[in-house]
Amino acid sequence: MELHVKRDHSSGEEKYPNRARMLISCPDGPGIVAAVSHFLYQHGANIVQSDQYTMDPDGGMFFMRVEFDLPKLDERLEEVRSIFGGVAERFKMSWQIFNVSQKKRLAIFVSKEDHCLVELLWQWQAGDLDAEIALVVSNHVDMKAYVESFGIPFHHIPVSATTKDEAEKRQLEVIRDDIDVIILARYMQIISPSFIEHYRHRIINIHHSFLPAFVGGKPYAQAYQRGVKIIGATAHYVTEELDGGPIIEQDVQRVSHSDDVTELKRIGRTIERVVLARAVKWHIEDRILVHHNKTVVFN
């Protein structure tokens, strides 16, 4: 039986073709908000949302996210970026400006467990995940038919201890350089440092516990043996330190002595898929700024 999946394209952001987002991080000091606001005013932009956070007003880091509408954005964006460089240099800013109408392209990596992948596909189908899922990569074939029923390309790339380098080379070939973010939706392979460097702060992983705890195999069996009363999940950016990258989102749920390993797994899967979907949504909406090994998330 062939399954035809209808994609809901009714994204609220498609109603605003001239909307852009600006992300800024810089040393804190007077005049930053005024300079950004005045620059946008000078160029005819209308600020529709602005969020700021300072780690310490006296010598700390300052973070800012601004959404604005700019007439004829497609024609003027590169010019605005070029001119804003002068403001950025004055305040020693790290900054980016994104065109909201240019949806981010996602690559999802998955192994056999399907719950996180299914959640992302459901949200994408409903229009709640405003991005394009360009492809799914897996070291198993279990999800091939399901993924392709959504019209999404599926790439089976087996991985073993002896073929890991070749497998990563093939992965880079299929995702190319037009992917904005890679999502490890319970992809049970360690990513090499060279691969991570290629997509620094653009690989999101979901971990099966409220980090740092219960690392390694059989986490829910470990939790059951310890008699835990809370279990959780953590979404984070991938770095060379295993499960030690900047944390984007976490959540927990209370459990009791009556919950066996099977029930803990069921509860844990629910938390994992919700936490990962939140993290992906915040990333594609340009709500996350990374500073050292921490994140500032405007949500």
GUVEX-683337 format. One line per field, with one value per residue (C-alpha): x, y, z; residue number from 0. Coordinates in steps of 0.2 Angstrom, whole numbers. Layout:
N
east = (X; ...)
north = (Y; ...)
up = (Z; ...)
resi = (NUM; ...)
This chain:
299
east = (0; 7; 5; 3; 7; 0; 12; 4; 13; 3; 18; 14; 32; 27; 15; 31; 42; 52; 56; 73; 82; 98; 108; 122; 134; 148; 156; 143; 143; 132; 124; 123; 104; 103; 115; 106; 89; 96; 104; 88; 78; 90; 87; 68; 66; 53; 57; 44; 53; 68; 76; 92; 102; 118; 129; 136; 133; 150; 162; 151; 145; 129; 117; 103; 90; 80; 66; 62; 53; 63; 54; 62; 72; 78; 85; 93; 99; 117; 119; 112; 124; 139; 134; 131; 148; 154; 142; 148; 166; 163; 156; 166; 151; 149; 133; 122; 107; 95; 81; 66; 58; 73; 69; 83; 88; 88; 97; 91; 102; 94; 97; 84; 74; 61; 52; 62; 62; 43; 40; 50; 41; 24; 28; 36; 20; 9; 19; 25; 43; 46; 60; 64; 69; 81; 86; 87; 103; 103; 115; 100; 85; 71; 64; 67; 48; 41; 53; 50; 31; 34; 43; 60; 76; 82; 101; 106; 125; 130; 143; 156; 172; 182; 171; 168; 179; 172; 154; 157; 164; 149; 138; 147; 144; 125; 122; 134; 136; 118; 112; 110; 108; 110; 99; 105; 87; 94; 108; 119; 136; 150; 153; 172; 180; 183; 165; 160; 172; 163; 146; 152; 136; 125; 123; 110; 109; 96; 103; 93; 96; 96; 114; 126; 120; 119; 131; 134; 123; 106; 103; 85; 91; 104; 90; 79; 93; 97; 78; 77; 62; 65; 71; 74; 82; 94; 96; 113; 125; 138; 156; 172; 168; 155; 138; 147; 142; 132; 114; 99; 85; 81; 65; 61; 46; 43; 43; 40; 46; 32; 38; 49; 62; 49; 39; 54; 59; 41; 41; 59; 55; 41; 53; 66; 56; 48; 64; 73; 59; 59; 78; 77; 62; 72; 88; 78; 70; 87; 84; 100; 117; 132; 145; 159; 150; 134; 119; 107; 90; 77; 61)
north = (0; 17; 31; 48; 61; 79; 92; 108; 123; 136; 143; 159; 165; 164; 178; 189; 189; 204; 198; 195; 190; 197; 188; 197; 193; 205; 213; 222; 241; 257; 261; 243; 243; 261; 258; 243; 251; 267; 257; 248; 264; 273; 259; 259; 243; 240; 230; 218; 209; 212; 201; 205; 197; 202; 190; 205; 223; 227; 218; 203; 197; 204; 194; 201; 194; 206; 202; 216; 219; 228; 232; 223; 212; 200; 215; 224; 211; 210; 228; 229; 216; 225; 242; 234; 228; 245; 245; 227; 232; 246; 235; 220; 210; 192; 193; 185; 191; 178; 180; 171; 166; 156; 140; 130; 113; 99; 82; 69; 55; 40; 21; 9; 18; 29; 39; 55; 54; 51; 67; 78; 71; 74; 92; 95; 88; 99; 115; 117; 114; 128; 120; 109; 91; 88; 70; 56; 46; 29; 15; 3; 1; 0; 17; 18; 15; 27; 41; 39; 40; 58; 61; 63; 55; 41; 36; 19; 21; 6; 9; -3; -1; -4; 7; 22; 34; 29; 30; 48; 52; 46; 55; 72; 68; 66; 81; 92; 110; 116; 108; 121; 108; 90; 81; 65; 58; 43; 40; 27; 32; 43; 58; 61; 77; 81; 79; 90; 104; 104; 108; 117; 121; 114; 96; 93; 77; 70; 61; 49; 57; 73; 76; 73; 55; 37; 38; 23; 8; 3; 20; 15; -1; 9; 21; 7; -1; 16; 18; 35; 46; 58; 54; 66; 70; 83; 90; 98; 103; 90; 93; 83; 79; 65; 71; 87; 100; 116; 111; 118; 110; 98; 91; 78; 68; 60; 41; 29; 12; 4; 9; -6; -4; -5; 9; 20; 17; 22; 38; 42; 41; 53; 66; 63; 67; 82; 89; 86; 94; 109; 111; 109; 122; 135; 132; 135; 150; 157; 158; 151; 159; 149; 156; 144; 129; 137; 143; 158; 153; 167; 158)
up = (0; -5; 8; 2; 16; 14; 20; 28; 20; 30; 40; 49; 44; 25; 28; 32; 16; 22; 39; 45; 62; 69; 82; 92; 105; 111; 127; 136; 137; 134; 118; 110; 109; 104; 90; 83; 84; 76; 62; 58; 59; 47; 34; 36; 46; 59; 74; 78; 93; 103; 117; 127; 140; 149; 159; 169; 165; 171; 159; 155; 138; 130; 119; 108; 96; 85; 72; 60; 44; 30; 13; -2; 10; -4; -14; 1; 13; 7; 7; 25; 30; 23; 31; 48; 48; 54; 69; 73; 72; 84; 98; 94; 89; 83; 73; 59; 50; 43; 30; 38; 22; 18; 27; 35; 28; 40; 39; 51; 57; 64; 69; 74; 87; 78; 91; 89; 70; 70; 81; 70; 54; 62; 67; 50; 42; 52; 48; 66; 61; 49; 39; 25; 29; 15; 19; 32; 34; 44; 47; 46; 34; 46; 43; 24; 19; 32; 28; 9; 12; 16; 0; 9; 2; 13; 13; 20; 25; 36; 49; 57; 67; 51; 39; 50; 40; 24; 31; 37; 20; 11; 24; 20; 1; 3; 14; 5; 11; 9; 25; 40; 54; 57; 70; 78; 82; 92; 80; 90; 83; 89; 77; 73; 78; 59; 55; 71; 65; 48; 57; 73; 84; 70; 76; 89; 99; 111; 126; 136; 153; 163; 160; 167; 173; 167; 153; 142; 138; 146; 154; 160; 167; 177; 182; 188; 198; 207; 211; 203; 206; 191; 174; 160; 143; 137; 119; 116; 102; 98; 103; 104; 122; 122; 128; 135; 122; 125; 132; 123; 132; 146; 154; 168; 174; 191; 192; 206; 213; 204; 186; 179; 165; 151; 159; 162; 143; 138; 149; 143; 125; 127; 135; 122; 107; 115; 121; 104; 94; 105; 103; 84; 83; 93; 82; 66; 73; 77; 96; 102; 105; 110; 122; 127; 133; 137; 127; 129; 122; 119; 119)
resi = (0; 1; 2; 3; 4; 5; 6; 7; 8; 9; 10; 11; 12; 13; 14; 15; 16; 17; 18; 19; 20; 21; 22; 23; 24; 25; 26; 27; 28; 29; 30; 31; 32; 33; 34; 35; 36; 37; 38; 39; 40; 41; 42; 43; 44; 45; 46; 47; 48; 49; 50; 51; 52; 53; 54; 55; 56; 57; 58; 59; 60; 61; 62; 63; 64; 65; 66; 67; 68; 69; 70; 71; 72; 73; 74; 75; 76; 77; 78; 79; 80; 81; 82; 83; 84; 85; 86; 87; 88; 89; 90; 91; 92; 93; 94; 95; 96; 97; 98; 99; 100; 101; 102; 103; 104; 105; 106; 107; 108; 109; 110; 111; 112; 113; 114; 115; 116; 117; 118; 119; 120; 121; 122; 123; 124; 125; 126; 127; 128; 129; 130; 131; 132; 133; 134; 135; 136; 137; 138; 139; 140; 141; 142; 143; 144; 145; 146; 147; 148; 149; 150; 151; 152; 153; 154; 155; 156; 157; 158; 159; 160; 161; 162; 163; 164; 165; 166; 167; 168; 169; 170; 171; 172; 173; 174; 175; 176; 177; 178; 179; 180; 181; 182; 183; 184; 185; 186; 187; 188; 189; 190; 191; 192; 193; 194; 195; 196; 197; 198; 199; 200; 201; 202; 203; 204; 205; 206; 207; 208; 209; 210; 211; 212; 213; 214; 215; 216; 217; 218; 219; 220; 221; 222; 223; 224; 225; 226; 227; 228; 229; 230; 231; 232; 233; 234; 235; 236; 237; 238; 239; 240; 241; 242; 243; 244; 245; 246; 247; 248; 249; 250; 251; 252; 253; 254; 255; 256; 257; 258; 259; 260; 261; 262; 263; 264; 265; 266; 267; 268; 269; 270; 271; 272; 273; 274; 275; 276; 277; 278; 279; 280; 281; 282; 283; 284; 285; 286; 287; 288; 289; 290; 291; 292; 293; 294; 295; 296; 297; 298)
